[in-house]
Amino acid sequence: MSESPTGNTAPVIAFDRVGKRFGATTALHETSLRIGEGEFFSLLGPSGCGKTTSLRLIAGFERPSTGRVLLDGVDVSGVPPYRRDVNTVFQQYALFPHLNVFDNVAFGLRSRKVPKVEVGRRVRELLEVVRLPDLAGRRPAQLSGGQQQRVALARALVNRPRALLLDEPLGALDLKLRESMQTELKRIQQELGTTFVYVTHDQAEALAMSDRIAVMDGGRVCQIGSPREVYDRPANRFVATFIGTSNLVATDGRLVAVRPERMSLQPVDADRSTGPGVEATVTSAAFLGAVVRCTCVTAEGTELLVDVDAAADTTLARPGGRVWVAWQAADAVALPHDDAAASAADRPETRSALGGVPA
């Protein structure tokens, strides 16, 4: 059984064999997972993988076809969204244009008839957390995209939900602002200690912010682990190729994945007893700043990407040269056959490895 990073055995959110179908289409195959107190948990995958469906099941916008959704150990599968102690922030922030920042954040508290003094205190507290105390009197149209997002966060957090659900909230921002907001989101989450469940298709976002990541494909959870675990030890071929870049190499009768930065170029007559490798021809070399990314092709036609330190000797990186592409055995991750990988989430004996709740 996978514990949360806090070691708390009673998760804030749990899926107990939850599945979701829309007519004949299965959006989410039977899934079990646990999300702990104060955890930044990301659902990561391509379009149609089931990540948004999973978030909507937590929020109560969808009901499971099978299994149970639990909040603090209580089955809420049939409980409507407004009675669940979670809030959701979408890509479109839906701020009230006629209200200023203070009143937007205060809206939920006032709807609950919270005393005026308490409203003022909690709104000011959240505006400090999101670093907007001096903009309380502005309207949404007078704010930047990043500022609007922080107002939406404050509005969602001011009611102190047990969990905040975020559905690709950075998707509408430009690259620089998106990267800045990643840092802000993580800071806010750590400062408040609120459980965040974050949906994204962006691997860099998930790796930068998450305590744990659930990598999804085809309505299945392929792997749950820390960013380093899913990057360094992918559970199957999909995870290896979706999270960053991996070279897939057939060696010793098995398929292994090796990251470009874990490979090196050596002279073709290098000592080959020090570890695995393969002879190849450099076909191109692209300068990427810190590294030169070399594309190498073996005699069998296998294409390998190798990152060479741009500050080091890059003589071997010249296109047309024959090289020995080497790596350490410890850096090669053995991958299961595709049929085994595809069905892994369905087998009870592997649910523990996926971070779920065993039968």
N, C-alpha and C positions, 0 to 999 in steps of 0.2 A: 504494500500500500504506500503510495507516494504522500509524504507529508509536505506541508507548506514550509517555506523557509523559516518561519517562526517556530516550527515544531508543534504548532497547534493541531491537535487531533480532531477538533470540531471545525470543519471548514465553514467559511462564510457562505460559499456557493458550492453546490455539488450537483453533478449529473449522475443519476443512477440508471444506467442502461437507457438513456434517452435517445429516441429516434423520432424523425419527423418526415412525413410524406405529404406531398401535394398531389392528390390523385394518384396516378401511376408512377410519379416521379419521387424518388427518395432523395431528399435534400440533406438528410443527416442519418447515417447508419448508427446502429446502437453504439452509444458512447457513454463512458463513465470517466469523470474527472473531478478533481477537488481544487478549489481556489481558496487560499488561506487568508487569514486576518492580515491586513496591511500589505498585501501582495500586489505587485504590478504584473498582471498576467495578460499576455497577448495571444490573440487568435490570429494566426498568420497563414496566408495561402492565396492562390489566384482566384479570380472571379469564378463563382459557382462552386467553391470548395465546401461551403456550409458554415463559414465563419459568421456571416451576418445572421443567418438562421439561428445559430447557437446564441448569439447576443439577444436576438428577439425572444428566444425561449426564456432567457434569464429575466428579461424585462417584463415578460407577460404579454407581449404583442402577438405571440404564437403559443399554442398549446402543444405539448408533445403528443405524437401518435402512439408512442410506447414509452415506458419508463417514468421516472419522477425527477422533477427539478426541486432542489431543496435550498432554502435560505436559512442559515443558522440551524440546520437540522430539521426544519419544518417543511413538509411537502406543500409547495405553493403552485403546483402544476395547474390548478384550476382557479387560482387567485388572479383577479384583474390587475392591470399595471398600476392603477392608482392606489391599490392596497399593498403593494410591494415596497419594501424599504430600500429601493434603488432608484437612481435617476440616470437619465441618458442624455448624452451630448452628441448631436449629429454633425455631419459636415456642414450643413446649413444651420446656422446658429439660432435662427428664428427669434431674434431679439425684438422686443416691442419698439417700433420706430418712434412712437409718440412719447415714450417714457425715457427719462435720463438713466444713466448708469445705476445710480443709487436705487431708483424705483424698479428697474429691471431686476436687480439682485433681490430686492425686498419683496417682489411679487408673491413668491411662494409662501413666505412667512406671513404676509398679510392675509393671504387666502386661508391660512390656518388660524387666523385670529390671534396671532402671537402679540403680546403687549408691545406697545409702541417703543418703549425704552429698550426692550430686548431686541426688537427689530433693528433699531439703530446700532446697538452694540455689535450684533452679529454681522450686519452688513459691513460696517466699518472694519471689523476684524477680517472678513474675507477679502475686502478691497486691499487691505494691507498685504495679505498673503499673495494675491495676484498682482501686486505692485501697481495698483491703479487708484490710490487714495485721492490723488489730486484731480482725477477726471470724473468724480462722482456726479457732477452737474451736466456733463455732456450727453448729447443724444448719440445713438449708434452711428448715424451718418457722419458724425464728426470724428469717428475713430478709425484707426487702421484695421486691417484684417486680423492681425495678431492681438490687438487690443479688444476687438469684438469677441475673439475666441476666449480671452481671459474673462471677459464679462459673462459669457455663457458658462464657463467653468464655475465662476463664483455663484451664479444663480443656481446651478445644479448642486453645489456643495453646501450652500447656506443652510439647507434643511438637515444637514448631517446624515446623509444616507449611509447605510451599511456598505454599499458599493456604488461606484460610479462607472457607468458603461459608456464607452466612447467608440462611436462608429466612424472610423476614418476621419477624425476631426481636422486633420492637417491637410487633407487632400486639395483644398481650394487655395492653399498658400503657395507662394513661390519658394524656390529651393532654399535660399538663404534664410527666409523667415521660418520655413518649416524646420530647418535644422536648429534655429534659435529656440523655437517653441518646444522642440523635443527636450531640451535642457530645462525649460520652464515647467513643462508638464511633470517631469521627474522630480524637480525641486518641490513643486506644490504637493505632489503625492507623498513624498517623504516627510514634508513638514506637517501635513495633516494626519498621516498614517491611515488614510482611507484606502480600502481595496479598490484598485482600478482594473477593469477588464477592457482591453483595448483591441479593436479590430483593425487590421491593416493588411495590405498586400505588399507593403514596402519592407523588405528584409532589413535594410539599414535602420529604419525606425524601431523595429522589434528588437534588434540586437542592441541598440543604444539605450533603450529605456527599460526593458523588461527584467523582472526577476526570473520568470519562467515564460517559455513560449510553447504553445501548442501549434505544431505545424500540421495543416490540414490539406487534404486533396481528395476530390471526388466524394465529399460527404463523410470522410473518415479522418480520424486523428492518426497521423502517421507516427508522431513522436511528441513527447512532452519533456522538456528539460530546460536547464539554464541556457542562456545564449551561447556560452562556451561549449556546453555539452552538445547542443544540436549542430553547432558549427564544426567542432572537432571530431565528434562521434555520431555522424548521421545514421539513423536507423535503417534507411533504405535508399534506393537510387533517387527517388523523388526529392527527399530531403537534401541529399548530397548536391543535387543540381539546382534546387530552388534557393537554398541558403548559400549565397555567394557563388563561387565558381569552383567546380571540381573536375579533375581529370579522371575518367573511368578507364582503368587499365586491366586487361586480362593477364593474370600472372599466376603460375603454378596451379592452373586449373580452376581459378576463382576470379571473381570480379572485385576489384578494390577501387576506392576513391582516394585521390591524393590532391590536396590543394596546390595551386600554382606556386604559392610562397614556400611550400615545403619541398619543392623540387629544385634541382640545381643543374647548371650546364657544366660539363666537364669535357676535357679533350677526348676524342674518340678512342684513344689508346690508354685511357685512365685505368687505374686498378679497379677491377670489377668485383673483387672479393669483399669489398667493404659494405656492400648492400645492393638491393635490387636496382635495376635500371634498364634502359632500352636505347638502342642506337637510333638516331633520327636526323633529319635535315631541318635546319632553321629556314622557314619560308618567309617570315616577316618579323619585324621588331618595332613595337610602338612605344614611344617615350611617354610615360604617364606621370612624370614628376619624380616621385620617390623611387619608382621602379621602371625598368624596361620590360614590357610584356612580350615575350617571344612565343611565336607560334611554331611548333615543331611537328613534323610528320614522320611517322615510322614507315618502314618498308611495307607494312601491311595496310598503310593508309590511315592509321589511328592518329588523330590530331591531339597534341598536348600543348597546354599553355604553361609557360614557366616564367616566373617573375624574378628578374635579376636586379640586384641593388644598383640603381643608377649611379651611385657614387663610387662603385667598385669598377674593376676592369671588365668592360663589356665586349671585349674582342670576340668572344665566342658567340655573341648575340648577333653577329652579322648574317644577314640572309644569304642562303646558299651553302653555309658551312655545315659539315657533318659534326655531330656532337654526341656525347653520351649523356642522356637525361637520367639523372640519378635521384634517389630519395632514400630515406631511412625506413626500414620495415615498420617501425613504431608509428610512422606518420601515415601508413596506408590502412584504411578502414575497410574491412571485408563487408561486402553488401550481400543481402539475400537475393535469391532469384526473384524476378518480378512478380510471379504468382504468389510466392510466399509473402512478399512485402505488401501486396494489395490486400491480402486477407488477414494481416496481422492484427488489425484493430478488432476483428470479430472473434478472435480466439481467447477464451477466458484465461488461459495460462500466460498470455502476453499482456493482459490488462495492467498488471503491476508495472511492467516496463514502460507502458504508455502513460503512467501517472494516474491510472484510474482506480476504481474500487473493485477488488476481486469479488467474484461471486461467492 
